[in-house]
């Protein structure tokens, strides 16, 4: 796992459900400025951007180049990438 990321304790899910609602136990569904304290630990949501997960200079570089061109032509909010890995 990347530095700073770990599996969340079950008790945190209960705490998040109580504070943010049953459908919002995943940190990606918490408010951006949320903090939950469990014991001595403080948990904050981290929602990585694709740039954080897939380097721009790796094998996906041609895809990011095309996405960038489409975003310039049509606006960032009008471009989506859907990927399916078949087996």
Steps between C-alpha positions, in 0.01 A plus 500: 500500500621856436642690795232637728226265377370206699190292544246680717391352832139380521431745783576786260221386268253521789627845594478622139145362465394682816656828388444498122216249446485128425580543129810707569735272692771502231744791541443597137139580598592714804496880474835628368592661833378212717701359788410205718693415815522142616719461806824686435460486121341770280358392165450736206369418153752471221362484148790459260485638149585273209834684479581362844418142403628467144818691410472729198832381358428126504322273255178702541663819367330476156162469671563807718615693192173424321299580813681835527424583137133409544482712816645798310244455222191420707577607860622283788148434630401347166770235476481158666713189474343159551736204506410132489757230555375170360640167583 
